[in-house]
Amino acid sequence: MASRPPPRFVVRPHDDASLRRRRLWLGAAWLASLLLTAGVVGTLAWRTTPAAVDHREARRLAAQNEELKQQIANLKRSQQVTEIATRSLRGTLAEREEEINGLRTDLGFYSRLVGGSAQREGLKVQEVQLRPVSGSRAWNLALSLTQNAKRGSDVSGTVTVSVEGVRGDKVVALDWAALGDAAQQDGLAFRFRYFQQLHATFMLPADFKPTRLRIHVQPQGDDAVDRTVAWNDALSGNLTMIEGGN
């Protein structure tokens, strides 16, 4: 029996096209896989490079810096509010203290008028105040005189003031004639039953440094009343520092 030749495989045209498409697909898949792998490796490599680490650290520090700035701004605003509240409180306390001092002065004044047990004398210099005249060497003087309401009669007379101080290296006193104007040369006239406030303006020499006031009250038909008031106390209106006697 004769042997048959081995079969031969014939590649048909459509099988050749399929093979080419498969090869192209495999090549594209391989290339895509290669690109994906390269991208992943590149990303991992970039994230682990010093530049990437520095970039993340810079963003973290920037965020922390903004947070600290906000905290500082909040603290400054809180401090400003506290300072405003403190100034307001101090102003209120100063006003209350001034009111209390005024009430004490009024209490002493009216106690004087109704005749407390320790205030039986007659005519008295109750208040002395000095105020500078802006832009000059002049001073405004205010004097308050009172007498016990139980006396029940008017009192009249005149008040003269002298200023003691230092001129050069000497202690001198400027009397009323050298201080007052011509219209008040004889003194400040007064007439009242309970109280009266007198006003005057006088000038001081440029080289004169005042230290105290001497007040001489001369009622008609009665003994004079003399009082000495420190210059600074007259500026502050401190009535408790009035010294002297009849």
PyMOL commands that set and color helices and strands:
alter all, ss='L'
color gray80, all
select helices_A, chain A and resi 13-47+50-114+149-151+176-179+182-184+231-236+239-241
alter helices_A, ss='H'
color red, helices_A
select strands_A, chain A and resi 124-132+138-146+155-167+170-174+188-192+195-203+208-219+225-230
alter strands_A, ss='S'
color yellow, strands_A
deselect
rebuild
show_as cartoon
